[in-house]
Amino acid sequence: MKSLFEPLKNEGLTTLKIRYNYKNKNVLLEASKQWSDNVKWSMYNKEFYMDDILTEDGIYLNHQEVISLFNKYNLADYLNAVIDLVKKGKHFGIDCFYNKNKNIRFIGNIHSNVQGINNRSHAVRSGGIRRHDLETPEIEVIQDGLNLARAMSFKNVGAGIPYGGCKITVHSKPVDLNDLEELGFLAYAIDKLRCFTGPDMGYPYQLADKLKEHFTINITGGENSPIGPTGGPTAYGVYLAIKQAAKFVFGSDSLANLKVALQGLGAVGYPLAEHLLKEDVQLFVSDLLDENLEKLQKNYRDKKIKVIEPEDIYYVEADIFAPCAIGGIVDENVIEKSKFKIIMGAANNQLKASTQEEEYRLARLLAQRNIVFQCDWVHNVAGVLAGWEEYRNQEKADIKNIITKIETLCRDNTWNNLQRAKDLNLTPTEIAYKEAEKLIYQ
C-alpha cells in the first residue's frame, strides 16, 4: 500500500509538511526528524512541551530534498497525487506526524487559517479527530480528511466561531485508553497542529476525557465535560432544520405522519430519531450495528419503526431522508432513483464530491428532481458550538450559553437559506457557499 509515511519510516524521519498557497499556486515541502524513538510521550506537558527539543540528531529536508526522497522510494507520483488533492480543494496543507513505536500515522488536514489568526487562542483551527483502520488505503484516508477539513472551514463560518477549518485523520489500530504513551503522542500532535478537536468516527468519547485529564485542554466532547458529548446538541440542531425544510416543502413544520428514512443510529442519529419519534413520524431506519436498532425498537415499542437494510435506505418511499452516518453517499445514482422530497441530516459532506464545483453540479441535479437539499454545514453546527463553548469556558461551560444561538442558526438560517435560493433561482448549496466564501477566501 502506497504511503506518505514509508519514506519517513525508512529514513528515521517523523514529520512531513505539505504547504500550498492557492493565490500564487506555490507548493512547499518539508520533512524532518523532530523527536527520537525513546521519547516518553506519557510525560508530555509534564517534563517537556510542544516546542521542546526532543532529539539530539535532528534532520531537516528542504523542498527539493523531499522530492528526491520520494523519488528514491518510487513514490513521486503518489506524492503528486496528494498535492493535487490539496490544490483541488484550495487547502493550506497537510501535516504528517509519525510514531514509529506505535505505528501511529497522524494526518492533520488543514483547509484554512484566516478566521482564526487573531482569535487570541492557542488553537487557530478547529475540526474533529477520527481514526481509520490500517487496512484502509491511505489515499482514501487523506481524501476523507481533506474533504472534511474543507467542510469545517465553512461549518465554523456557519457557526460564527473564530477558527479556520481542519480535520485530523489517524491511520492506526484502535486506541488503548490505558496507554499513556499512545495518548501522550496524540495530545502532542493535536497541540502541534494548533487546533482544538473532538472525538469523531473511530474514537470513543472517553478519548477526550483521558487527554484532558493527563495532557491537553485542546480537545472537547468527552463524557465528563460540563456539556457532554456533542451528539445531542447536533441532533437537536438538525431536527430544527428538518422542521424548517418540511415547512418550506409542505407548508407546516409539523412532522406528524411524515415518513422519514434515517441512516445511522450513532451519536447523532439516535437522539435525532428520538426527536423525530416524539412527533409521531413513520421511521425507516438503517444501521450497521444490530444493537443500535434493537435499542431503539425496545425503547419506542409504541412507535412506527421499520428496519431497512443499509443498502436499501436510499430508495425507501419516504418524504425525508436524514443521513447521519458516513458522508459521500448522495451520488448521481441515488439522486436519480430516490423518492424523497427532502434530504437533510447530520452526515458530513453528504454529496459525493471533493470540490465546490462538484457539489454545485450534484445540488443542481437534486433541484431538477425537486428534492430540497442544502450543504450540511448550514444546519450541522450545534456540535461545533458545543465544542467551542467547552473550549472557551472549560469546566464552566454550559449548554444554556449557546442554546439560543443553536436555535437561531439551525432554524432561522435554514429557512432564510431556502427562501433566498428560491428567490434567486439558485440551489441552497450555492447560496450558502457564496456567503461563506467572502470570509474564508480573503
Residue, then its C-alpha position, 0 to 999 in steps of 0.5 A: m500500500k502506497s504511503l506518505f509515511e514509508p519514506l519517513k519510516n525508512e529514513g528515521l524521519t517523523t514529520l512531513k509538511i505539505r504547504y500550498n498557497y492557492k493565490n500564487k499556486n506555490v507548493l512547499l515541502e518539508a520533512s524532518k526528524q523532530w523527536s527520537d524513538n525513546v521519547k516518553w510521550s506519557m510525560y508530555n506537558k509534564e517534563f517537556y512541551m510542544d516546542d521542546i527539543l526532543t532529539e539530539d540528531g535532528i534532520y531537516l529536508n528542504h523542498q527539493e530534498v523531499i522530492s528526491l526522497f520520494n523519488k528514491y522510494n518510487l513514490a513521486d507520483y503518489l506524492n503528486a497525487v496528494i498535492d493535487l488533492v490539496k490544490k483541488g480543494k484550495h487547502f493550506g496543507i497537510d501535516c504528517f506526524y509519525n510514531k514509529n513505536k506505535n505505528i501511529r500515522f497522524i494526518g492533520n488536514i488543514h483547509s484554512n487559517v484566516q478566521g482564526i489568526n487573531n482569535r487570541s487562542h492557542a488553537v487557530r483551527s478547529g475540526g474533529i479527530r477520527r481514526h481509520d483502520l490500517e487496512t484502509p488505503e491511505i489515499e482514501v484516508i487523506q481524501d476523507g480528511l481533506n474533504l472534511a477539513r474543507a467542510m469545517s472551514f465553512k461549518n465554523v463560518g456557519a457557526g460564527i466561531p473564530y477558527g479556520g477549518c481542519k480535520i485530523t485523520v489517524h491511520s492506526k489500530p484502535v486506541d488503548l485508553n490505558d496507554l499513556e504513551e499512545l495518548g501522550f503522542l496524540a495530545y502532542a500532535i493535536d497541540k502541534l497542529r494548533c487546533f482544538t478537536g473532538p472525538d469523531m468516527g473511530y474514537p470513543y468519547q472517553l478519548a477526550d476525557k483521558l487527554k484532558e485529564h493527563f495532557t491537553i485542554n485542546i480537545t472537547g466532547g468527552e463524557n465528563s465535560p460540563i456539556g457532554p458529548t456533542g451528539g445531542p446538541t447536533a441532533y437537536g440542531v438538525y431536527l430544527a432544520i428538518k422542521q424548517a425544510a418540511k415547512f418550506v416543502f409542505g407548508s407546516d413544520s409539523l412532522a406528524n405522519l411524515k415518513v422519514a428514512l434515517q441512516g445511522l443510529g450513532a451519536v447523532g442519529y439516535p437522539l435525532a430519531e428520538h426527536l423525530l419519534k416524539e412527533d409521531v413520524q413513520l421511521f425507516v431506519s438503517d444501521l450497521l450495528d444490530e444493537n443500535l436498532e434493537k435499542l431503539q425498537k425496545n425503547y419506542r415499542d409504541k412507535k412506527i419503526k421499520v428496519i431497512e437494510p443499509e443498502d436499501i435506505y436510499y430508495v425507501e418511499a419516504d418524504i425525508f431522508a436524514p443521513c447521519a452516518i458516513g458522508g459521500i453517499v448522495d451520488e448521481n445514482v441515488i439522486e436519480k432513483s430516490k423518492f424523497k422530497i427532502i434530504m437533510g441530516a447530520a452526515n458530513n459532506q453528504l454529496k459525493a464530491s471533493t470540490q465546490e464545483e462538484e457539489y454545485r453540479l450534484a445540488r443542481l441535479l437534486a433541484q431538477r428532481n425537486i428534492v430540497f437539499q442544502c450543504d450540511w454545514v448550514h444546519n450541522v453546527a450545534g456540535v461545533l458550538a458545543g465544542w467551542e463553548e467547552y473550549r472557551n469556558q472549560e469546566k464552566a461551560d454550559i449548554k444554556n450559553i449557546i442554546t439560543k444561538i443553536e436555535t437561531l442558526c439551525r432554524d432561522n438560517t435554514w429557512n432564510n437559506l431556502q427562501r433566498a435560493k428560491d428567490l434567486n433561482l439558485t440551489p441552497t448549496e450555492i447560496a450558502y457557499k457564496e456567503a461563506e466564501k467572502l470570509i474564508y477566501q480573503 
